[in-house]
Each structure stands twice: as structure tokens, then as C-alpha cells.
Amino acid sequence: MREAEELVDVTLVFEERRVKCHKVILAGTSDYFRGMFLTDMAESASREIVMEEISASIGALLINFMYGGLVEITTQNAQDLLTASDMLLLDALKQQIEKFLCRNIESTNCISLLNLAQFHDLKLLMEDSRNFLLDHVDGIDVEEMNLLQEGTLIEIIQLSASSSPEDSFRLIQKWVRLVEGRSESFLNLMQHVSLSKCSKEFIRSTVMQEELMANEQGERLIEAAMQTDSHEQHLVVCGWGGQLREEFGTSGRQNPVAQTDCFLYEALSNEWRTLPPMPTARYNHSSIHHKNNLFVVGGKKDGAALNSIETLDRRNGKWSCLPPMPRGLEHALVVFVLNRLFVLGGSFRNVIIDQCVQVNEYDAILKEWVPRSPMPEECEGASAVSLEDHIYVVGGHDRRCMRYNPRDDTWLDIALHRPHFVHIFSPALVWEGKIVICGGDMEASAHTEEYNHWVDRWARSWLTFDVLPMWQVRSAFAMDIPS
């Protein structure tokens, strides 16, 4: 009807382009036009309305949306479309643009989008941009970081005070160093960081090494944080079959039936909570929690190894997908070190003996997988932990002990001492500065050992569990619980 110019009663002028329209359509989709046509404004009686602030190309997209509800949003037109939809009170279009921008947040635009979100009051985009910035501080370039205003920086720090204090500290460091004179704001900004919620290791390795903390006020902040003991460390071990025990967490044995179930154990209330189900049913997968995100890696479905990785953002309860791994893997070793995701080893094809020695790192900036130096040896049934900015692969059928340095992508070429006992699919964790392997998948693994990386020595651990045979232990982890 519009193309045929039937019953048209108004013309919109976008630069040199004139588009004949129907007032009833415009008023039905836009509160801006509805208010214009129902009031005594001069435009209500006019046959022609000049849209001075909207270009011809954006105007054409707006007309298509108001008549058919369809619009092609791109990175090139999103901001102009957003400004126009805000002006014309097109809330439905504004929501579409916001979702598009959330899907396209990158290290080169996250602060620009945060500023845009604040200007247009886009709460979802504000939250996602803030979270991306905190999760990728090291990858934000200088030009983008210079767009971050001090007031916005303080707001980000305050909103993430309990969940990301270490990221907040790194963000302040980077922001201050970019422009001469900002160092004067450093200690004022530090008042908004909850150093007491940072790990003692982070305080020693990062905070205490910052030159701007080398003064009386900075030393007081460090002293107060180091003396804080508001958390008590607990060791949680889990057995086959999903048993829940009084002082332990719970986990089920690998189930050959692909499932999507996902649960959260609240340690303070001793309760289980159901989380949104995984998008892809799977089993024999690996998982890791990092910065409010749960990562589910690989596994099997219908007898085939999966190369997919899904992540649940606990802040909004939404699942998303990372780019697929180079190959499908089950029982892969997954570690975060230096805020970087590594996937090591695992098995492929349909039998566990097809072991992979590959190591891949996920580049969160380029959104792609990058191959790293392969492991020196296969590691069937081994475990991996992060300690002192290194990755240790320990245990397994062949009693491995290997160390990887992610800074220079090298494996230690000196043979480290191996565990005394076989630990197959035995959980490993860092406990009081040492690596501990708990039990395993067979009665021969009914031992707990600890590794002192400073002296390269394995020893029987004092940890024993009267209520659970050690060879039944399937997973274990340390957790800080507020006392």
C-alpha cells in the first residue's frame, strides 16, 4: 500500500529523500508520531514533515521497521539507528539494537558501548559492557581506555566490589598509567576496592608490587587486607553416585547418558539450587568456574566427542557458546591461569586410549583458539591445577608430574618427581600452597598425596576421610566460606 502510495496522507523528508506514509501506521508504531498527530503541533496538520536529524539511509530502515517490523542492524548503522529510535520512541527497535550491541562487545569498543549505554539508559548493555571490561582488562587498548571517565570507573568498581576486586585493582592500575597526572587519583580510587576479598597470593604478587601503594596510606590498606580473616578454607570431596555427606559436597559418576542438568551447591545454607539447563546434553565433559562464569568443555553425546564449549553467566543466568575447539574431546583438562583459559589433553574418537597431547588457549580478544606447545607426554586419567602462575599436570595412569609456563609457552624440560601412587581420574587441588591429589578411580588409588613444588617432593598427605573410601573420591576442591 505504501509503495503504491494508496491513501497516503503525510510525507517524511530524510535529507533529499521523500517518503510518503500513512499517519495511522506511524502513530501506531511510534509514540513520537502519535503525540505529534494527536496534538495541536503544526506538524499534525502538515502534509510534509522534515526529519532533520535523521539521514536518508537510516530513515529508510526506520520506515521499513514501522511498516513491517524488520530491520537489518549492523555495526555500521547501530548507533545511528539507536539515536533515531530513541528520538522516535521506538522501544521495540531500541531493544533489538541493544541485544545486537551486547552480542558485539569487543576489547576495541566495550568502553565506547558503555558510554553509549549510559547516554541512552540501556541497562543490559551497561551491565554486559562493564562485565566485559573487567574480564578483559589486559586486552583493552589505550585509545579505548582513555574514553573511561573517572566517575564511571568508580561506579564499575563499586558494582563489582564483592565479585571482582582483583579485576578492579588491575583496571585501576591500567587506567592510572595511561595518562600523566592520574596517579594522584590512585589512592582515592583504592578506597572503593575490597582488598580484603582478594586472595593473599594476589596481594603479595600484584598489590604489594605496585609502586603507588608504597606509602603510608597504601601500606595501611595492605596491612588491613592481610590481617582480615573473614573466610575459612574448607576442603570438599565428592564420591561416586552423587552421595551427599555432612561435611562434603556431592558429584555423580560420569553417566553414559547425555544430560543437561546443572546445579549449584550453596555452602552457607547447605542447599542445592537448580540452574538453567545446559544447551547441549553431554557426559564425560569437564567444567570449571571462573569469575562468575561456569565453563562446560567438550564431553560426549551419541558416542561422539564434542568440541563445543558452553558458558553460564551466573550474574544473569544465561548460557552462551565460545567458538568450538579444534577437535572434540572428553575428559579434557581445563585450567585458568593468568586469567587465560587453557584446555589440555583429553581423549578423542571412541576409546579412551586415543589420548591427545595438544594444548590450546582461548584468545578472548580475537575469539579464537590458539595452539600452544604440546605436553611432553600423554596424561591418561591425570588432573591439572594452576599454582604460582604455572600449570601442573599430575597423576594419571602413568603418575605424571609436568609443569607448563604460559608466559613463554614452555614445558619444564627437567623431569619432576612423580607421585608415589597411581591416581586415575583423581581430583587435584591447591591446598595451603601445595598440590594435593585425592584418591581416584580404583582401589589402587586409595591414597592422598601432596606435592611441594618448591622442593619437588611428593609425600603422603595427612588428609583422611573416614566417611568415604579414598578410591571412591571423584572430585575435590578447596573453597573459602565466610565465617
C-alpha positions in Angstrom: 0.0 0.0 0.0 2.9 2.4 0.9 4.8 1.5 -2.3 1.6 2.1 -4.4 1.1 5.4 -2.5 -2.6 4.4 -1.8 -4.3 6.5 0.9 -1.1 8.1 2.0 -1.6 11.3 3.9 1.9 12.5 5.1 5.4 12.7 3.6 8.5 12.3 5.7 11.6 14.0 4.4 15.0 12.5 5.2 17.7 14.7 3.6 17.0 14.6 -0.1 14.7 11.5 0.2 10.9 11.9 0.4 8.8 9.0 1.7 5.0 9.0 1.5 3.4 7.3 4.5 0.2 6.8 6.5 -0.3 8.7 9.7 -2.2 5.8 11.2 0.8 3.4 10.7 3.3 5.9 12.0 1.2 6.7 15.1 0.6 3.0 15.8 4.2 2.2 16.0 5.8 5.4 17.3 4.7 7.3 20.4 6.6 10.3 18.9 4.3 10.5 15.8 1.3 9.6 17.9 1.9 12.6 20.1 2.6 14.8 17.1 -0.6 13.9 15.2 -2.9 14.0 18.2 -1.9 17.4 19.5 -2.1 20.9 18.2 1.5 20.8 16.9 2.0 22.4 13.5 3.1 19.1 12.0 -0.3 17.5 12.8 -1.9 19.4 10.0 1.1 19.4 7.7 1.3 17.1 4.7 5.1 17.1 5.0 7.4 16.6 7.9 11.2 17.2 7.7 13.2 14.8 9.8 16.3 17.0 10.2 18.4 14.8 12.5 17.9 11.5 10.6 19.9 10.6 7.4 18.2 9.2 4.3 19.7 5.7 4.8 18.6 5.5 8.4 15.2 6.9 7.5 14.6 4.1 5.0 15.4 1.5 7.7 13.0 3.2 10.1 10.2 3.2 7.6 10.7 -0.5 6.9 10.6 -1.3 10.6 7.5 0.8 11.3 5.6 -0.9 8.4 7.0 -4.4 8.6 8.8 -4.8 11.9 12.0 -5.8 10.0 15.4 -4.0 10.1 18.9 -5.0 9.3 21.1 -3.9 12.2 24.9 -3.7 11.5 27.9 -2.4 13.4 27.9 0.5 10.9 24.3 1.7 11.5 23.6 0.5 15.0 24.5 3.8 16.8 22.6 6.0 14.3 19.6 3.6 14.5 19.7 3.8 18.3 19.8 7.6 18.3 16.8 7.7 15.9 14.8 5.0 17.8 15.4 7.0 20.9 14.1 10.1 19.3 11.0 8.5 17.7 10.3 6.4 20.9 10.6 3.1 19.1 11.1 1.0 22.2 10.9 -2.4 20.3 13.6 -1.3 17.9 15.7 0.1 20.7 15.6 -3.3 22.4 16.7 -5.1 19.2 19.6 -2.7 18.8 20.6 -3.2 22.5 20.7 -7.0 22.1 22.7 -6.7 18.9 25.3 -4.4 20.6 25.5 -6.9 23.5 26.5 -9.6 21.1 29.2 -7.5 19.6 31.1 -6.2 22.6 34.8 -6.4 22.0 38.0 -5.0 23.5 38.0 -2.2 21.0 34.5 -0.9 21.8 33.5 -2.0 25.3 34.0 1.4 26.9 32.5 3.2 23.9 29.4 1.0 24.2 29.4 1.5 28.0 29.3 5.3 27.4 26.6 4.8 24.8 24.5 2.7 27.1 24.7 5.3 29.8 23.6 8.0 27.5 20.6 6.0 26.2 19.9 4.2 29.5 20.4 0.7 28.2 20.8 -1.3 31.4 21.5 -4.6 29.8 24.3 -3.1 27.6 25.7 -1.3 30.6 25.9 -4.5 32.6 27.4 -6.5 29.8 29.9 -3.8 28.9 31.1 -3.5 32.5 31.5 -7.2 32.8 33.4 -7.5 29.6 35.7 -4.7 30.6 36.5 -6.3 34.0 37.1 -9.7 32.4 39.4 -8.4 29.7 41.3 -5.6 31.4 44.7 -6.6 29.9 43.4 -6.6 26.3 41.8 -3.1 26.3 43.8 -0.8 24.1 45.0 2.6 25.0 42.6 4.6 22.8 39.6 2.8 24.2 40.7 3.0 27.8 41.1 6.8 27.5 37.4 7.0 27.0 36.7 5.8 30.5 35.8 8.7 32.8 36.8 8.6 36.5 33.2 8.7 37.7 32.3 5.7 35.5 35.4 3.9 36.7 34.3 4.4 40.4 30.8 3.1 39.5 32.3 0.0 37.9 34.5 -0.7 41.0 31.6 -0.2 43.4 29.3 -2.5 41.5 31.9 -5.2 41.4 33.2 -4.7 44.9 32.4 -8.2 46.1 32.6 -10.3 42.9 35.7 -8.9 41.1 38.1 -7.0 43.5 41.2 -8.3 41.7 40.0 -7.2 38.3 39.0 -3.8 39.8 42.6 -3.4 41.0 44.0 -4.3 37.6 41.6 -1.9 36.0 42.7 1.0 38.2 46.3 0.2 37.5 45.8 0.4 33.8 43.7 3.5 33.9 46.1 5.4 36.1 49.2 4.5 34.0 47.7 5.7 30.7 47.7 9.5 31.4 50.1 11.6 33.3 48.6 13.1 36.4 46.1 10.3 37.0 48.4 8.8 39.7 47.1 11.4 42.1 43.7 9.7 41.9 45.1 6.2 42.7 44.7 6.1 46.4 41.3 7.7 46.2 40.2 5.0 43.8 41.6 2.3 46.1 39.1 3.3 48.7 36.5 1.6 46.6 38.3 -1.7 46.2 37.7 -4.5 48.7 41.3 -5.7 49.1 40.2 -8.0 51.9 38.3 -10.1 49.3 41.4 -10.5 47.2 43.5 -13.7 47.7 46.6 -13.3 49.8 48.6 -14.5 46.8 47.2 -11.7 44.6 48.0 -9.1 47.3 51.6 -10.4 47.6 52.3 -10.8 43.9 50.4 -7.8 42.5 49.2 -5.3 45.1 52.4 -5.1 47.1 54.5 -4.8 43.9 52.5 -1.6 42.8 54.7 1.4 43.4 51.7 3.7 44.1 51.0 1.5 47.1 54.4 2.2 48.6 53.3 5.0 51.0 51.7 5.2 54.4 48.1 5.0 53.2 48.8 2.2 50.8 50.6 0.2 53.4 47.7 0.6 55.8 45.3 -0.7 53.2 47.6 -3.7 52.6 48.0 -4.4 56.3 44.3 -4.3 56.9 43.7 -6.7 54.0 46.4 -9.2 55.0 45.1 -9.3 58.6 41.5 -9.9 57.5 40.5 -13.5 58.1 36.8 -13.4 57.3 36.9 -16.6 55.3 37.7 -20.1 56.4 39.1 -22.6 53.9 37.2 -25.9 53.6 38.1 -29.0 51.6 35.2 -30.5 49.7 35.5 -34.1 48.3 32.9 -35.9 46.3 32.2 -39.6 45.7 30.7 -41.8 43.1 27.0 -41.9 42.7 26.2 -38.3 43.9 26.3 -39.1 47.7 25.7 -36.0 49.8 27.6 -36.2 53.2 27.5 -34.0 56.1 30.9 -32.4 55.6 31.3 -33.0 51.9 30.0 -31.7 48.7 28.5 -34.0 46.0 29.1 -35.1 42.5 27.9 -38.0 40.4 30.0 -40.5 38.5 30.3 -40.0 34.8 27.0 -41.1 33.4 26.9 -42.6 29.9 23.6 -40.9 29.3 23.9 -37.3 28.0 22.1 -34.9 30.3 21.6 -31.1 30.5 21.1 -30.8 34.3 23.1 -28.2 36.1 23.1 -27.5 39.8 24.7 -25.1 42.3 25.6 -26.0 45.9 25.2 -23.1 48.4 27.8 -23.9 51.0 26.5 -21.3 53.6 22.9 -22.7 53.5 23.8 -26.3 52.8 21.3 -26.3 49.9 21.2 -27.3 46.3 19.8 -24.9 43.7 18.8 -25.8 40.1 20.5 -23.7 37.4 19.3 -23.2 33.8 20.0 -26.4 31.9 22.9 -26.7 29.6 22.0 -26.0 25.9 23.7 -29.3 24.8 23.2 -32.6 26.6 26.5 -34.3 27.2 28.6 -36.6 29.5 32.3 -37.1 30.3 32.7 -33.3 30.0 34.9 -31.1 32.0 33.9 -27.9 33.8 35.5 -25.0 35.6 34.2 -21.9 37.4 35.9 -18.6 36.8 34.8 -15.0 37.5 31.1 -15.7 37.9 31.1 -17.9 34.8 30.7 -21.7 34.6 32.5 -23.3 31.6 31.4 -26.7 30.3 34.0 -28.2 28.0 33.7 -31.0 25.5 32.4 -34.4 26.6 30.4 -36.9 24.6 27.0 -37.2 23.0 25.7 -40.1 20.9 29.1 -41.7 21.1 31.0 -38.8 19.6 33.4 -36.4 21.3 32.2 -32.8 21.4 34.2 -29.8 20.5 31.7 -27.3 21.9 32.2 -25.1 25.0 29.2 -23.5 26.7 29.4 -21.0 29.5 26.8 -19.9 32.0 27.0 -16.3 33.3 25.8 -16.6 36.9 25.1 -12.9 37.0 22.2 -13.1 34.5 21.6 -16.9 34.3 22.2 -17.0 30.6 24.1 -19.6 28.6 26.3 -18.7 25.7 28.8 -20.5 23.5 32.5 -20.0 22.8 33.9 -20.8 19.4 34.4 -24.6 19.0 37.7 -26.2 20.0 39.9 -27.6 17.2 38.7 -31.1 17.9 36.2 -32.9 20.0 37.5 -34.0 23.4 36.3 -35.9 26.5 38.0 -35.9 29.9 40.0 -32.8 28.9 42.0 -30.9 31.5 40.7 -27.3 31.9 42.6 -24.6 33.7 42.5 -20.9 34.1 45.9 -19.3 34.7 46.8 -15.6 34.4 43.1 -15.0 33.6 43.5 -17.2 30.5 41.6 -20.4 29.6 43.7 -23.5 28.6 42.4 -26.9 27.5 45.0 -29.7 27.7 45.0 -33.3 26.7 41.8 -35.3 26.8 40.7 -38.3 24.7 39.1 -38.3 21.3 37.4 -40.8 19.0 35.5 -43.5 20.8 38.1 -45.1 23.0 39.9 -43.6 26.0 43.3 -44.8 24.8 43.3 -42.3 22.0 44.9 -39.6 24.1 45.6 -36.1 22.9 48.7 -34.2 24.0 47.6 -30.9 22.4 47.3 -27.7 24.4 45.1 -24.9 23.2 44.5 -21.4 24.7 41.3 -19.4 24.1 42.2 -15.9 23.0 39.3 -13.9 24.4 40.2 -10.8 22.3 40.4 -12.5 18.9 37.7 -15.0 20.0 39.7 -18.0 18.6 41.7 -20.9 19.8 45.5 -20.7 19.7 47.6 -23.8 19.7 50.4 -23.9 22.4 53.3 -26.2 23.0 52.0 -29.8 23.3 52.5 -31.8 26.5 55.8 -33.8 26.6 53.9 -37.0 27.5 50.3 -38.4 27.3 48.4 -38.0 30.5 45.6 -40.5 30.6 43.5 -40.0 33.7 45.6 -37.1 35.0 44.5 -33.8 36.6 45.6 -30.2 36.2 45.9 -27.3 38.5 47.1 -23.7 38.5 49.7 -22.7 41.0 52.0 -19.7 41.1 51.1 -18.7 37.5 52.0 -22.2 36.2 50.0 -25.2 35.1 50.8 -28.6 36.7 49.6 -31.8 35.2 49.8 -34.5 37.8 48.7 -38.1 38.5 47.0 -40.4 36.0 47.8 -43.9 34.8 51.5 -43.2 34.4 52.0 -41.0 37.5 52.7 -37.8 35.6 54.1 -34.5 37.0 54.7 -31.9 34.4 54.9 -28.1 34.6 53.9 -25.5 32.0 54.8 -21.8 31.9 52.1 -19.9 30.0 54.2 -16.7 29.9 56.7 -18.2 27.4 54.7 -21.2 26.3 57.3 -23.8 27.5 57.2 -27.1 29.4 59.9 -27.6 32.0 62.5 -29.8 30.4 63.7 -31.2 33.7 61.9 -34.3 34.9 60.0 -33.6 38.1 59.4 -36.3 40.7 56.3 -38.4 40.1 53.6 -39.3 42.6 54.3 -42.5 44.6 50.9 -44.0 43.8 48.7 -44.3 40.7 45.8 -41.8 40.7 43.5 -42.3 37.8 40.9 -39.6 37.3 41.9 -38.4 40.7 40.9 -34.8 41.6 43.8 -32.4 42.3 43.6 -29.1 44.1 45.8 -26.5 45.7 45.6 -26.7 49.5 47.7 -24.4 51.7 50.2 -23.8 48.9 50.7 -27.4 47.9 49.1 -29.6 45.2 47.0 -32.4 46.7 45.8 -35.5 44.8 42.8 -37.2 46.5 42.1 -40.9 45.8 41.0 -41.9 42.4 39.0 -44.3 40.2 40.3 -47.6 41.6 41.3 -49.3 44.9 44.9 -48.9 44.0 44.3 -45.1 44.2 43.2 -45.2 47.9 45.9 -42.7 48.9 46.2 -39.0 49.2 49.4 -37.3 48.3 50.7 -33.7 48.4 53.3 -32.1 46.2 55.6 -29.3 47.4 56.6 -27.5 44.2 59.4 -25.5 45.9 61.4 -28.6 46.7 59.9 -31.0 44.1 58.8 -33.6 46.6 55.8 -35.8 47.0 54.6 -37.1 50.3 51.7 -38.9 51.8 49.1 -36.3 52.9 47.6 -36.1 56.4 44.2 -35.8 54.8 41.9 -38.8 55.5 38.2 -39.2 55.2 36.6 -41.8 57.5 33.2 -41.5 55.8 34.3 -42.0 52.2 36.9 -44.6 50.9 39.6 -42.7 49.1 39.4 -44.8 46.0 35.8 -43.6 45.6 36.7 -39.9 45.6 35.8 -38.5 42.2 36.2 -34.7 42.7 37.6 -32.4 45.3 38.2 -28.7 45.6 39.0 -26.0 48.2 36.6 -23.2 48.9 36.6 -20.1 51.0 33.5 -19.9 53.2 32.7 -16.6 55.1 33.0 -17.4 58.8 
